[in-house]
Amino acid sequence: MLIPCGDKGVSSRGVGGRLIDWGLNQARERGEGVYVEADGEAGKGLYFTKGFKVVGLLVVGEKDDQLVDTCMLWDLDTSAS
C-alpha cells in the first residue's frame, strides 16, 4: 500500500491520521507490519503517535543535494491496538 505525501491544504485536519489508521487496521487484519519513509518532522511526529519506530535513515544524493528520509516500522507484535 502506498500513501502519497500530504497536501499542505489539508494538513492539521486529521486526514493523514485517518488514512494511517485505515492502513493499520488493514495490516492488523492481514497480520502484517507496516514500513514507511517520512521526510519531515510533522510526518514523523504523526507516525510516532501511531506507534511507528525509527529503524534507519535513507540518504539519496550527494552532500550538497541530499534527500534524507526517516525509515519507520509499525510492528504488529509490538504495537498497541
C-alpha positions in Angstrom: 0.0 0.0 0.0 1.3 3.5 -0.8 0.0 6.6 0.9 1.2 9.7 -1.0 2.7 12.7 0.6 0.5 15.2 2.4 -1.1 18.3 0.9 -0.5 21.5 2.8 -4.1 22.5 2.0 -5.4 19.7 4.2 -2.7 19.5 6.9 -3.8 19.6 10.5 -7.3 18.4 9.6 -6.8 14.8 10.6 -6.9 13.4 7.1 -3.4 11.9 7.3 -4.1 10.3 10.7 -7.4 8.7 9.4 -5.5 7.3 6.3 -2.8 5.8 8.6 -5.5 4.4 10.9 -7.2 2.8 7.9 -3.9 1.3 6.7 -3.0 0.0 10.2 -6.4 -1.7 10.5 -5.8 -3.4 7.2 -2.4 -4.5 8.4 -3.9 -5.9 11.6 -6.5 -7.9 9.7 -3.7 -9.4 7.5 -1.3 -9.9 10.4 1.3 -7.7 8.8 3.7 -4.9 9.8 4.0 -1.6 8.0 7.1 0.2 6.7 7.1 4.0 5.8 9.6 6.6 4.9 8.9 10.0 6.4 10.6 13.2 5.1 9.5 15.8 7.6 9.2 16.5 11.3 5.4 16.7 11.0 5.1 13.4 9.2 7.5 11.7 11.7 5.5 13.1 14.6 2.3 11.7 13.2 3.8 8.3 12.6 5.2 8.3 16.2 1.7 8.9 17.6 0.5 5.8 15.7 3.2 3.6 17.2 5.9 3.6 14.5 9.5 3.3 15.5 12.6 4.6 13.7 14.6 1.8 12.1 17.1 3.8 10.0 17.7 6.6 7.5 17.7 6.6 3.8 20.1 9.1 2.2 20.0 9.7 -1.5 22.2 12.1 -3.4 25.4 14.0 -3.0 26.5 16.0 0.0 25.1 19.4 -1.2 22.0 17.9 -2.8 20.6 15.2 -0.5 17.3 13.8 0.3 17.1 12.2 3.8 14.1 10.1 4.7 13.5 8.5 8.1 12.7 4.8 7.8 10.0 3.8 10.3 8.3 0.5 11.1 5.0 -0.4 12.8 5.3 -3.9 14.1 2.0 -5.8 14.7 3.6 -7.8 17.5 4.8 -4.8 19.5 2.3 -2.1 18.6 -0.7 -1.3 20.8 -4.1 -1.9 19.0 
